[in-house]
């Protein structure tokens, strides 16, 4: 169950990073709403990370959480913010995904 919480926490990390990107592109009330989304996603992500680390090793949980956030944020950047999807970006993104999966398999919980 805590692995599921950790994965959901990682998705909310993608949410707060994406809200920052959208807030940067807007102004006024719209930017404020994106910042509210940022703080909501940040709070949920941190709470779920905290819950997951009650039984998972902190080093593994934090690495998986940041990895999910990094991979998801790069994908949002490519598909939403039209950032380049170069060979090397995709290559290193793939190695990051493989590392996240590897951490899950070698975890003792």
N, C-alpha and C positions, 0 to 999 in steps of 0.2 A: 504493500500500500504506500509506503514512504517513497518508493521509486516513482510511483504515479504522481504523488505530490510534488516531487522534485521536477519531473517533466513539465507539469503544469506551471510550476514556478518559473521554469526556463521560458515558457511561452509568454508569461507575463513580463519577463525581462525583455523579450522582443517587443512587447507592447509598449513598455516605457521608453525604450530606445526609439521606436518608430514615432511615438508621440513627440519626442524631442525634435525629430527630423521635420515633422509636419508643423510644429510650433515655429521652427526657424523659417519656414516658407510663408508664414502668414503673419498677420498683425492684428492688433485690437482685440475684440471679443473672441474672435476665432482662435487666436494664439493663446488666449487665456483658457479657453476650453480644452485645447490640446495639452496645456500645462496641467490642468485638472486631471485629464486622462493619464498624464505622466505620473502624477502623485498617487492616483488610485492604483495603477498597475504596479508602481514601485512598492507600495504598501502591501499589496496582495502577494507579490513576488517574494518580498522579504519574509513575510509571515510564513508562507509555504516552505521557503528554504529553512527557516527556523524549525518548523515542525519536522521536516525530513531529517534534519541533523540530530534529532533526538534519538534516532536509532542507526542512522548511516554515519560512517566516518566523515568528519568535517572536510578533510582534504579531498576525498572522492566526491562528496556532495557538491562542494564549491566548484571543483573542476568541471563536473558535469553541468551544473547550473550555468556557469559562464560559457561553457562550450555550446550548449543549446542556444543561449542568448546570442553568442557570436555568429553561429551558423544561421540562425533565424534572421538576425539583423542584416547580415550580408545578403541573404535571399530577398528580404524586403527591399534593401537598397537596390538590388538589381531589377526586381520586378516592379517596384513602386516608384523609386526615386531615379530610375534609369541610369544607375551606375554601371560601369563597364563589367562585362562578364568575360574577362580574359582567361586564357588557358591557365596561367599561374594562379589566379584567384580561385578558380574551380579546383585545380590540383590541390592547393593547400587547404581549401575548404573540405575536400574529400579526406585528406589526412586527419583533419580535426574531427570529422565525423567518425572515422575509424578509431581514433583515440578515445572518444566518448564511449563508443560501444565496447572497446577494450577495457576501460575502467569499470563498466558495469559488470563485465564477465569476471574480472579478477577481484571484485569486491567481496568481502566476507559476509555481507548481509544481503 
